[in-house]
Amino acid sequence: MAAEQFGIKALDESNNVELTDEKLESGSKGQLIKLAGQLRDRRNELNQMASERASKRDDLNAKTREKVDEAQEHREKRDSLNEQVQEHKKSRNELNAEANELFDKVEEMKSDLELDDGKDLEELEDEIKQLEFRQQTEVLSTEDERELIEKIEKKREEYQNRKEKVEDSGELEELIEEAEEVRSEASKHHQKVTELADEAQEHHNQMIEAYREADDIRDRADEMHELFVEAQEAADRHHEDFVRVQKRLRELDKKEERQRKDSRAEEREAAKEEAEEIYQAFQEGETLDTEDLMKLQRAGLL
């Protein structure tokens, strides 16, 4: 990614300072001093650029960590909610199993009481009344009347048996009510399962999104790190070249110092020889002028 897309200045390589072996070995002291200054200034500029890029990279890495922490929070909430989902599922399943057992007992009791088959009490009572009304109002033969009486007796017996079963069915009603209550409680747990599962899914989606954003920011941080390395390596190269020039300047300084020392030694030796010649002439009776006397004095011969 180009530096401009991060809102930072691009590294212009045309501003870099090049140091060749020829410049280093053949350049004059003045040229090398100027070159050292250019290398130092460019190094400082590149170090500043690298520092800015490192700061932006660190900011991006910090944002990455924030997004990862956010994703982790959603993960923990999701996992906690999923645990609650499992707890409510367990309760729901246990209650549904209990309700099924109770409803099975209801069906067994209904079957035992035979309440699912046959006529209800009101219907039987109406039939008995109709038969009694027929007995009272119709003229029947002895045989027909006997059959009618037997039929009425059977209906009355059926009515009585049915009535006793219905009276005994109070326990059945209680069982049905208990089964329905258990089923209702199971439904409440099922509703919680649905609500918590939806909430867990939402946190899961937010976790995925946070991790995706973290990856995007991390990619940008990696790209910024590459830009930092680009500037830092250029700065390091300029520093190394600056150090090489400084070392060369010290070598030249030492060379000049040696040359100055050698020159002074040669001058002292020549002055000594000249003074000895003047002294010899003096001993031989020649007259010395002021300059000759000063040369003898400097050479320590007076």
C-alpha positions as CSV (number, residue, x, y, z in Angstrom):
1,M,0.0,0.0,0.0
2,A,1.3,3.4,-0.9
3,A,2.3,5.7,1.9
4,E,-0.2,8.4,0.7
5,Q,-3.0,6.0,1.5
6,F,-2.0,6.2,5.1
7,G,-1.8,10.0,5.0
8,I,2.0,10.0,5.4
9,K,4.8,11.4,3.2
10,A,6.3,8.9,0.8
11,L,10.1,8.2,0.9
12,D,11.6,10.1,-2.1
13,E,14.8,8.1,-2.9
14,S,16.0,11.0,-5.1
15,N,16.8,12.8,-1.9
16,N,19.1,10.1,-0.6
17,V,22.8,10.8,-0.4
18,E,25.0,8.3,-2.2
19,L,28.5,7.5,-1.0
20,T,30.9,5.7,-3.4
21,D,34.3,4.3,-2.6
22,E,35.8,6.8,-5.0
23,K,34.2,9.7,-3.2
24,L,35.4,8.3,0.1
25,E,39.0,7.6,-0.9
26,S,39.6,10.5,-3.3
27,G,37.4,13.3,-1.9
28,S,39.1,16.3,-0.3
29,K,38.7,17.0,3.3
30,G,36.3,19.9,2.5
31,Q,34.3,17.7,0.2
32,L,34.1,15.0,2.8
33,I,33.0,17.4,5.5
34,K,30.2,18.6,3.3
35,L,29.2,15.0,2.4
36,A,29.2,14.1,6.1
37,G,26.8,16.9,6.8
38,Q,24.5,15.8,4.0
39,L,24.5,12.2,5.2
40,R,23.8,13.4,8.8
41,D,20.9,15.6,7.7
42,R,19.3,12.9,5.5
43,R,19.8,10.3,8.2
44,N,18.0,12.5,10.8
45,E,15.2,13.2,8.3
46,L,14.8,9.4,7.6
47,N,14.9,8.6,11.3
48,Q,12.1,11.1,11.9
49,M,10.1,9.5,9.1
50,A,10.8,6.0,10.5
51,S,9.7,7.2,14.0
52,E,6.4,8.6,12.6
53,R,5.7,5.4,10.7
54,A,6.5,3.3,13.8
55,S,4.1,5.4,15.8
56,K,1.3,4.8,13.3
57,R,2.1,1.1,13.1
58,D,1.9,0.9,17.0
59,D,-1.4,2.7,16.9
60,L,-2.7,0.2,14.4
61,N,-1.4,-2.7,16.5
62,A,-3.2,-1.2,19.5
63,K,-6.4,-1.0,17.6
64,T,-5.9,-4.6,16.5
65,R,-5.6,-5.7,20.1
66,E,-8.7,-3.7,21.0
67,K,-10.7,-5.5,18.3
68,V,-9.3,-8.9,19.4
69,D,-10.3,-8.1,23.0
70,E,-13.8,-7.1,21.8
71,A,-14.1,-10.3,19.8
72,Q,-13.0,-12.3,22.9
73,E,-15.7,-10.5,25.0
74,H,-18.4,-11.6,22.5
75,R,-16.9,-15.1,22.5
76,E,-17.2,-15.3,26.3
77,K,-20.8,-14.0,26.3
78,R,-21.7,-16.4,23.5
79,D,-20.3,-19.3,25.4
80,S,-22.0,-18.3,28.6
81,L,-25.4,-18.0,26.7
82,N,-24.8,-21.4,25.1
83,E,-24.3,-22.9,28.5
84,Q,-27.6,-21.4,29.6
85,V,-29.2,-22.8,26.4
86,Q,-28.0,-26.3,27.3
87,E,-29.3,-25.9,30.8
88,H,-32.8,-24.8,29.6
89,K,-32.8,-27.6,27.0
90,K,-32.0,-30.1,29.6
91,S,-34.9,-28.8,31.8
92,R,-37.2,-28.6,28.8
93,N,-36.5,-32.2,27.8
94,E,-36.8,-33.5,31.3
95,L,-40.2,-31.7,31.7
96,N,-41.4,-32.9,28.3
97,A,-40.5,-36.5,29.2
98,E,-42.4,-36.1,32.5
99,A,-45.4,-34.6,30.7
100,N,-45.4,-37.5,28.2
101,E,-45.4,-40.0,31.1
102,L,-48.4,-38.1,32.7
103,F,-50.3,-38.0,29.4
104,D,-49.7,-41.7,28.9
105,K,-51.2,-42.3,32.3
106,V,-54.2,-40.1,31.4
107,E,-54.8,-42.3,28.3
108,E,-54.4,-45.5,30.4
109,M,-56.9,-44.1,32.9
110,K,-59.3,-43.1,30.2
111,S,-59.1,-46.5,28.7
112,D,-59.6,-48.2,32.1
113,L,-62.7,-46.0,32.7
114,E,-63.9,-46.5,29.1
115,L,-64.7,-42.9,28.9
116,D,-63.6,-42.7,25.3
117,D,-66.3,-45.1,24.2
118,G,-70.1,-45.2,24.7
119,K,-72.7,-42.6,25.4
120,D,-72.6,-39.9,28.0
121,L,-75.0,-39.7,30.9
122,E,-77.4,-37.2,29.4
123,E,-77.8,-39.2,26.3
124,L,-78.5,-42.4,28.3
125,E,-80.9,-40.6,30.5
126,D,-82.9,-39.3,27.5
127,E,-83.0,-42.8,26.1
128,I,-84.4,-44.2,29.4
129,K,-87.1,-41.5,29.5
130,Q,-88.1,-42.2,25.9
131,L,-88.4,-46.0,26.7
132,E,-90.4,-45.3,29.9
133,F,-92.7,-42.9,28.0
134,R,-93.3,-45.6,25.4
135,Q,-94.1,-48.1,28.1
136,Q,-96.6,-45.8,29.6
137,T,-98.3,-44.6,26.5
138,E,-98.3,-47.6,24.1
139,V,-100.5,-50.7,24.2
140,L,-98.0,-53.6,24.0
141,S,-98.3,-57.3,24.0
142,T,-97.1,-59.1,26.9
143,E,-94.0,-60.2,25.0
144,D,-93.2,-56.8,23.7
145,E,-93.7,-55.2,27.1
146,R,-91.4,-57.7,28.7
147,E,-88.7,-57.0,26.1
148,L,-89.2,-53.2,26.7
149,I,-88.9,-53.6,30.4
150,E,-85.7,-55.6,30.0
151,K,-84.3,-52.9,27.7
152,I,-85.1,-50.2,30.2
153,E,-83.4,-52.2,33.0
154,K,-80.3,-52.6,30.8
155,K,-80.2,-48.9,30.1
156,R,-80.6,-48.0,33.8
157,E,-77.7,-50.4,34.6
158,E,-75.6,-48.9,31.9
159,Y,-76.5,-45.4,33.2
160,Q,-75.5,-46.4,36.7
161,N,-72.2,-47.9,35.7
162,R,-71.4,-44.9,33.6
163,K,-72.3,-42.5,36.4
164,E,-70.0,-44.4,38.8
165,K,-67.1,-44.2,36.3
166,V,-67.6,-40.5,35.8
167,E,-67.7,-39.9,39.6
168,D,-64.4,-41.9,39.8
169,S,-62.8,-39.7,37.1
170,G,-62.0,-36.8,39.5
171,E,-58.5,-38.3,39.8
172,L,-58.2,-38.2,36.0
173,E,-59.0,-34.5,35.8
174,E,-56.3,-33.8,38.4
175,L,-53.8,-35.9,36.4
176,I,-54.7,-34.0,33.2
177,E,-54.2,-30.7,35.0
178,E,-50.8,-31.8,36.3
179,A,-49.7,-33.0,32.9
180,E,-50.7,-29.7,31.3
181,E,-48.9,-27.7,33.9
182,V,-45.7,-29.7,33.4
183,R,-46.1,-29.2,29.6
184,S,-46.6,-25.5,30.1
185,E,-43.4,-25.3,32.2
186,A,-41.5,-27.1,29.5
187,S,-42.8,-24.6,26.9
188,K,-41.4,-21.8,29.1
189,H,-37.9,-23.4,29.0
190,H,-38.3,-23.9,25.3
191,Q,-39.0,-20.2,24.9
192,K,-35.8,-19.4,26.9
193,V,-33.9,-21.7,24.7
194,T,-35.1,-19.8,21.6
195,E,-34.4,-16.4,23.1
196,L,-30.9,-17.3,24.5
197,A,-29.9,-19.1,21.3
198,D,-30.8,-16.0,19.3
199,E,-28.8,-13.8,21.6
200,A,-25.9,-16.2,21.5
201,Q,-26.0,-16.2,17.7
202,E,-25.9,-12.3,17.7
203,H,-22.8,-12.4,19.9
204,H,-21.3,-15.0,17.6
205,N,-21.9,-12.8,14.6
206,Q,-20.4,-9.8,16.4
207,M,-17.4,-11.9,17.3
208,I,-16.8,-12.9,13.7
209,E,-17.1,-9.3,12.6
210,A,-14.7,-8.1,15.3
211,Y,-12.1,-10.8,14.3
212,R,-12.5,-9.7,10.6
213,E,-11.9,-6.1,11.5
214,A,-8.9,-7.1,13.6
215,D,-7.5,-9.0,10.6
216,D,-8.0,-6.0,8.3
217,I,-6.3,-3.6,10.8
218,R,-3.5,-6.1,11.4
219,D,-2.9,-6.2,7.6
220,R,-2.7,-2.4,7.6
221,A,-0.3,-2.5,10.6
222,D,1.9,-5.0,8.7
223,E,2.0,-2.7,5.6
224,M,2.9,0.2,7.9
225,H,5.7,-1.9,9.4
226,E,7.1,-2.5,5.9
227,L,7.0,1.3,5.3
228,F,8.8,1.8,8.7
229,V,11.4,-0.8,7.7
230,E,11.9,1.0,4.4
231,A,12.6,4.3,6.1
232,Q,14.7,2.8,9.0
233,E,16.9,0.8,6.6
234,A,17.5,3.9,4.5
235,A,18.3,5.8,7.7
236,D,20.7,3.1,8.9
237,R,22.5,3.1,5.6
238,H,23.0,6.8,5.7
239,H,24.2,6.5,9.3
240,E,26.7,3.8,8.3
241,D,28.0,6.0,5.4
242,F,28.2,9.0,7.8
243,V,30.3,6.9,10.2
244,R,32.6,5.8,7.3
245,V,33.1,9.5,6.2
246,Q,33.8,10.5,9.8
247,K,36.3,7.7,10.1
248,R,37.9,8.8,6.8
249,L,38.1,12.4,8.1
250,R,39.8,11.2,11.3
251,E,42.3,9.3,9.2
252,L,43.0,12.5,7.2
253,D,43.4,14.5,10.4
254,K,45.9,12.0,11.7
255,K,47.7,12.1,8.4
256,E,47.9,15.9,8.5
257,E,49.1,15.8,12.1
258,R,51.8,13.4,11.2
259,Q,52.8,15.6,8.2
260,R,52.9,18.7,10.5
261,K,55.0,16.9,13.0
262,D,57.4,15.7,10.3
263,S,57.6,19.2,8.9
264,R,58.4,20.8,12.3
265,A,61.0,18.1,12.9
266,E,62.7,18.8,9.6
267,E,62.6,22.6,10.3
268,R,64.1,22.1,13.7
269,E,66.9,19.9,12.2
270,A,67.6,22.4,9.5
271,A,67.7,25.3,12.1
272,K,70.0,23.3,14.3
273,E,72.4,22.6,11.4
274,E,72.4,26.3,10.4
275,A,73.0,27.4,14.0
276,E,75.9,25.0,14.3
277,E,77.4,26.4,11.1
278,I,77.0,30.0,12.4
279,Y,78.5,28.9,15.8
280,Q,81.5,27.4,14.0
281,A,82.0,30.6,12.0
282,F,81.8,32.6,15.3
283,Q,84.4,30.5,16.8
284,E,86.6,31.1,13.8
285,G,86.3,34.9,14.5
286,E,83.5,35.9,12.2
287,T,81.3,38.8,13.4
288,L,77.6,37.8,14.0
289,D,74.7,40.0,13.3
290,T,71.5,40.1,15.4
291,E,69.6,37.5,13.3
292,D,72.6,35.1,13.7
293,L,72.6,35.6,17.4
294,M,68.9,34.9,17.6
295,K,69.3,31.7,15.6
296,L,72.1,30.6,18.0
297,Q,69.9,31.4,21.0
298,R,66.9,29.4,19.6
299,A,69.2,26.5,19.0
300,G,70.5,26.7,22.6
301,L,74.0,27.4,21.6
302,L,74.2,30.8,23.5
